[in-house]
Amino acid sequence: MRFLLDENLPTSAAELLRQAGHDVAAVAGSPLRGLPDPAIIDICNEQERILITLDQGVFHPPSRLKTGLVLLKVRNELAPILVPGC
């Protein structure tokens, strides 16, 4: 599968998915960092990537994202592991 990891996820998560055989791009550490959500959604649609994010408000309107969304919800004790700086 083809994924795009939002910038709120560490690049180490991308590496784990790559090791599992997936095609993964990561916003963190790339020129995509800081782009507004609509631009990230456009990139997902253009590159046929499923967006993985922790951002519950990422897609407005939902119909714009044609490829799919994985919205991760983590317990507070896991946040420092998944979200650097928490």
N, C-alpha and C positions, 0 to 999 in steps of 0.2 A: 504494500500500500504506500501511497505518497502522502506525507504529512508536512505541515508547517507548524513548528512550535512557536507560540507567541513569546514575546520578550519577558513575560513573567515566569517562564520556566528556564531552568539552567541548561546550558549546552550539554551537560552530562546526560540529561534525559534524552537528547537527540542521539547521543552515542549508544545508549541502551537500545533504542529502537532500531538503529542501524545494525547492531549486533544481531538483532532478531530478524534481519533481512529486509527491513523497510527502507524506502527512499525518504530521507528526512532532511528538511532545511530548517534552520533555526533563525529567528529574528534577532535574538541576543547575539551580539558580537558581529553583526552584519550591517550593511548599509540600510537595511530595512528598519533598524532600530529607531524608534521615535515616530514612525509613520502613524497617521491616524488609523483607527479601525477600518473605515471604509476602504482605504488603500490596501490594507492587509487582506481584506475580503476579496478585493479585485485580483490581487496576486494569487490567492488560493484558487479562484475561479479560472484565471488564465493558465495556471500551472497544474490544474486539476489535483490540488492538494487538500486534504482534510485538515482543518484548523484544530489544534490542541491548545487550550488556554485555561487559565484559572479565572479569567475575567467574565463574570456573570452578565455584564452589560455589553458584551462585545458586538453583538450583531443586531443592528436596527436598520431597516426592517429585516426580519428573519428570512424573507424570500430572496434577499440579495446573495446569500451564501448558497451556492448551488452544489458544492462538493460534499459538505458534511462538517459537523462540529463535534469535538469531544470536549466537554466542559468538565474539568476536574474539580471536585470538591474535596478538600482535605480537612481533617481534624486539626484543631489549633496546634497540637503537639507535633504535627508533621510539617507545619508551615515553614519552620526554619530550615528544614531539609530541602524542600521544593522551591522555596522562594528566598533567594539570597537577600539578606538585609532585614529579615523579619525578626 
